Amino acid sequence: MNRIDRAFAELKDQNKPAFIPFLTIGDPDVRTSIDIIKQLEQSGATMVELGVPYSDPLADGPVIQRSSGRALKNNKVSIRDCIEAARQARSEGCELPFILFTYYNPVLQFGLDRIFGLLQESDISGIIIPDLPMEEDAEVRAAAERHGIHLIPLVAPTSNDRIKRIVSRASGFVYCVSSLGVTGTRTQFHSGIDGFLDTVKQSTALPVAIGFGISTNEQFKRFSQACDGIVVGSALVRQVEEVLPLLEQESTRSEALSQIDTFVRNLIQS
């Protein structure tokens, strides 16, 4: 069974959502990203999105753009490096399902069968490609299915009549976008968010997760009542940014990881 499916199945009777943090791999370096992944598992993560740094991200707001910029400038982190980070974290005992979050160009440049074969070999369970529209995903979907990888779609409140078509092809879970625009912390969400979530849930038997903008315990609790999973990206990446000086020194890295742990536990506490 795919690790994503297993994780959601285990949570089904616990009446709590999956916590799905997003992390930019390579910020400040790949080794530290692996340490953060391991810390996230201890702090309560259910699965983790491994963000591939990209120079022209269409869906990412300023916080994640800055983290990608640092990873590319300082370490030239590639999609292969991100996959290798997952492999290394697994070899060090991490049991979390991994989801690669990347744009289509790096996937295309790598080669579909080649990259999905590598994802399978590295025990990565899913992939999210936000700039790949449903109408053009046939080859990617076929490659993902051949290798047992979930191709997880994004669906937005403005998807309208496309919602049912998008979720009918979903695999793993459906990722609902809480707000219009790019990622980033928010105080308000789309005015029709509850109706939108109801529509998605009525259209699929898969778990439904929500992301884009969730940054506080109040928001986490609010969506815990409505969704099977909650993705937290910019708020976590910003926390990493705040402790970068500590992360960059081996002597203070444990202090930085402790601060990340406190942030996560405060965010997801019931």
C-alpha positions as CSV (number, residue, x, y, z in Angstrom):
1,M,0.0,0.0,0.0
2,N,1.2,3.5,-0.8
3,R,2.4,5.3,2.3
4,I,0.0,8.2,1.8
5,D,-3.0,5.8,1.7
6,R,-1.8,4.0,4.8
7,A,-1.3,7.3,6.7
8,F,-4.8,8.5,6.0
9,A,-6.3,5.1,6.8
10,E,-4.5,5.1,10.2
11,L,-5.9,8.6,11.0
12,K,-9.5,7.8,9.9
13,D,-10.6,6.5,13.4
14,Q,-8.6,9.1,15.3
15,N,-10.8,12.1,14.4
16,K,-7.9,14.3,13.6
17,P,-6.5,15.6,10.3
18,A,-3.2,14.8,8.7
19,F,-0.6,17.5,9.3
20,I,1.2,18.0,6.0
21,P,4.1,20.5,6.2
22,F,5.9,21.9,3.2
23,L,9.6,22.4,3.3
24,T,11.9,24.0,0.7
25,I,14.8,21.5,0.3
26,G,18.3,23.0,0.4
27,D,17.4,26.0,2.6
28,P,19.9,26.5,4.1
29,D,21.4,23.2,2.8
30,V,20.3,19.7,2.0
31,R,21.8,18.1,5.1
32,T,19.9,20.6,7.3
33,S,16.7,20.0,5.4
34,I,17.0,16.3,6.2
35,D,17.4,17.1,9.9
36,I,14.3,19.3,9.7
37,I,12.3,16.5,8.1
38,K,13.3,14.2,10.9
39,Q,12.3,16.9,13.4
40,L,9.0,17.3,11.7
41,E,8.2,13.6,12.1
42,Q,9.0,13.8,15.8
43,S,6.8,17.0,16.1
44,G,3.7,15.4,14.7
45,A,3.9,15.6,10.9
46,T,1.8,12.9,9.0
47,M,3.6,13.4,5.7
48,V,5.8,16.1,4.2
49,E,5.9,18.0,1.0
50,L,9.5,18.3,-0.3
51,G,9.7,21.6,-2.2
52,V,12.0,21.6,-5.2
53,P,13.6,25.1,-5.5
54,Y,12.5,26.8,-8.7
55,S,13.5,30.1,-10.2
56,D,10.1,31.1,-11.6
57,P,7.4,29.7,-9.2
58,L,3.9,30.5,-10.3
59,A,2.1,29.4,-7.2
60,D,4.6,30.5,-4.5
61,G,4.4,33.7,-2.5
62,P,7.4,35.8,-1.3
63,V,8.4,33.6,1.7
64,I,8.8,30.4,-0.4
65,Q,10.3,32.4,-3.3
66,R,13.0,33.7,-0.9
67,S,13.7,30.2,0.4
68,S,14.0,28.8,-3.2
69,G,16.3,31.7,-4.0
70,R,18.6,30.9,-1.1
71,A,18.7,27.2,-2.0
72,L,19.5,27.9,-5.7
73,K,22.0,30.6,-5.0
74,N,23.9,28.9,-2.1
75,N,23.7,25.3,-3.1
76,K,22.3,25.1,-6.7
77,V,19.8,22.5,-5.3
78,S,18.3,20.4,-8.1
79,I,15.3,18.0,-8.3
80,R,17.7,15.1,-8.0
81,D,19.1,16.6,-4.8
82,C,15.6,16.8,-3.4
83,I,14.9,13.2,-4.2
84,E,18.2,12.2,-2.7
85,A,17.2,14.0,0.5
86,A,14.2,11.8,0.7
87,R,16.3,8.7,0.2
88,Q,18.7,9.8,2.9
89,A,16.0,10.7,5.4
90,R,14.5,7.3,4.8
91,S,17.8,5.5,5.3
92,E,18.1,7.4,8.7
93,G,14.8,6.0,9.9
94,C,12.2,8.5,8.8
95,E,8.9,6.7,8.0
96,L,6.9,9.7,6.8
97,P,5.3,9.6,3.3
98,F,7.1,12.0,1.0
99,I,5.4,14.1,-1.6
100,L,7.6,15.9,-4.2
101,F,6.3,19.4,-5.0
102,T,7.8,20.6,-8.2
103,Y,7.0,22.5,-11.4
104,Y,6.7,20.8,-14.7
105,N,9.8,22.0,-16.4
106,P,12.3,20.1,-14.1
107,V,10.2,17.0,-14.5
108,L,10.2,17.3,-18.3
109,Q,13.9,18.0,-18.4
110,F,14.6,14.9,-16.3
111,G,12.4,12.6,-18.4
112,L,9.1,11.2,-17.2
113,D,9.9,7.5,-16.9
114,R,13.4,8.3,-15.5
115,I,12.1,10.6,-12.8
116,F,9.2,8.4,-11.8
117,G,11.4,5.4,-11.6
118,L,13.7,7.4,-9.3
119,L,10.8,8.5,-7.2
120,Q,9.7,4.9,-6.8
121,E,13.3,3.7,-6.0
122,S,13.6,6.5,-3.4
123,D,10.2,5.6,-1.7
124,I,8.5,8.9,-2.5
125,S,4.8,8.4,-2.5
126,G,3.3,11.3,-4.4
127,I,4.0,14.3,-6.6
128,I,2.3,17.7,-6.9
129,I,2.9,19.7,-10.1
130,P,0.9,23.0,-9.8
131,D,1.5,24.3,-13.3
132,L,0.4,21.1,-15.0
133,P,-3.2,21.5,-16.1
134,M,-5.6,18.5,-16.1
135,E,-6.0,18.8,-19.9
136,E,-2.3,18.1,-20.4
137,D,-1.4,15.6,-17.7
138,A,-2.1,12.3,-19.6
139,E,1.6,11.3,-20.0
140,V,2.6,12.3,-16.5
141,R,-0.4,10.5,-15.1
142,A,0.4,7.3,-17.0
143,A,4.0,7.4,-15.8
144,A,2.9,8.0,-12.2
145,E,0.5,5.1,-12.3
146,R,3.1,2.8,-13.8
147,H,5.4,3.5,-10.8
148,G,2.7,3.5,-8.1
149,I,3.1,7.3,-7.4
150,H,0.1,9.4,-6.6
151,L,-0.3,12.5,-8.8
152,I,-2.1,14.8,-6.5
153,P,-4.1,17.6,-8.1
154,L,-4.7,21.2,-6.9
155,V,-8.3,22.4,-7.1
156,A,-9.3,26.0,-6.4
157,P,-12.6,27.7,-5.5
158,T,-12.7,29.2,-9.0
159,S,-12.4,25.7,-10.6
160,N,-16.2,25.7,-10.9
161,D,-17.5,23.1,-13.4
162,R,-14.0,21.6,-13.6
163,I,-14.0,20.5,-9.9
164,K,-15.7,17.2,-10.6
165,R,-13.5,16.4,-13.6
166,I,-10.3,17.2,-11.6
167,V,-11.2,15.2,-8.6
168,S,-12.4,12.3,-10.6
169,R,-8.8,11.8,-11.8
170,A,-7.2,12.5,-8.4
171,S,-4.9,10.0,-6.7
172,G,-3.8,10.0,-3.0
173,F,-5.8,13.0,-1.9
174,V,-7.3,16.2,-3.3
175,Y,-5.4,19.4,-2.4
176,C,-7.9,22.2,-2.1
177,V,-6.5,25.8,-2.4
178,S,-8.0,27.9,0.4
179,S,-7.6,31.3,-1.3
180,L,-7.0,32.9,-4.7
181,G,-3.5,33.9,-5.6
182,V,-0.1,32.5,-4.4
183,T,0.9,30.9,-1.2
184,G,1.4,33.0,1.9
185,T,-0.1,33.4,5.4
186,R,-3.5,35.0,5.5
187,T,-6.1,36.3,8.0
188,Q,-9.0,35.7,5.6
189,F,-9.9,32.9,3.2
190,H,-12.1,32.7,0.1
191,S,-15.6,33.8,1.1
192,G,-17.1,30.6,-0.3
193,I,-14.6,28.2,1.2
194,D,-17.0,26.1,3.1
195,G,-19.3,25.5,0.1
196,F,-16.3,24.8,-2.0
197,L,-15.0,22.2,0.4
198,D,-18.5,20.6,0.5
199,T,-18.6,20.4,-3.3
200,V,-15.2,18.7,-3.4
201,K,-16.0,16.2,-0.6
202,Q,-19.3,15.3,-2.4
203,S,-17.3,14.7,-5.6
204,T,-14.7,12.2,-4.3
205,A,-14.2,9.4,-1.8
206,L,-10.5,10.4,-1.5
207,P,-9.2,12.4,1.5
208,V,-9.5,16.1,1.1
209,A,-6.7,18.4,2.3
210,I,-6.5,22.2,2.4
211,G,-3.6,24.5,2.1
212,F,-2.4,28.0,1.1
213,G,-2.4,30.5,4.0
214,I,-2.9,28.4,7.1
215,S,-0.5,29.7,9.8
216,T,-2.2,29.8,13.2
217,N,-3.6,27.3,15.6
218,E,-7.0,28.9,15.3
219,Q,-7.0,28.4,11.5
220,F,-5.7,24.8,11.9
221,K,-8.6,24.0,14.3
222,R,-11.1,25.7,12.0
223,F,-10.2,23.5,9.0
224,S,-9.7,20.4,11.2
225,Q,-13.4,20.2,11.3
226,A,-13.8,20.2,7.6
227,C,-10.8,18.5,6.1
228,D,-8.9,15.2,6.3
229,G,-5.5,17.0,5.9
230,I,-4.0,20.5,6.4
231,V,-1.0,21.7,4.5
232,V,1.2,24.3,6.2
233,G,3.8,25.9,3.9
234,S,4.7,29.5,4.1
235,A,4.3,29.7,7.9
236,L,6.8,26.9,8.4
237,V,9.2,28.1,5.7
238,R,9.1,31.5,7.4
239,Q,10.0,29.9,10.8
240,V,13.0,28.2,9.1
241,E,14.0,31.6,7.7
242,E,13.8,33.1,11.2
243,V,16.2,30.5,12.7
244,L,18.6,30.4,9.7
245,P,21.5,31.8,11.7
246,L,21.1,29.0,14.2
247,L,20.6,26.3,11.6
248,E,23.8,27.3,9.7
249,Q,26.0,26.6,12.7
250,E,26.4,23.0,13.9
251,S,26.8,24.2,17.5
252,T,23.3,25.9,17.5
253,R,21.4,23.6,15.1
254,S,19.7,21.7,17.9
255,E,18.4,25.0,19.3
256,A,17.0,25.9,15.9
257,L,15.3,22.5,15.6
258,S,13.8,22.9,19.1
259,Q,12.3,26.2,18.0
260,I,10.8,24.6,14.9
261,D,9.4,21.9,17.1
262,T,7.8,24.4,19.5
263,F,6.3,26.3,16.5
264,V,4.8,23.1,15.0
265,R,3.4,21.8,18.3
266,N,1.8,25.1,19.1
267,L,0.3,25.2,15.6
268,I,-1.3,21.8,15.6
269,Q,-2.3,21.4,19.2
270,S,-6.0,20.5,19.7
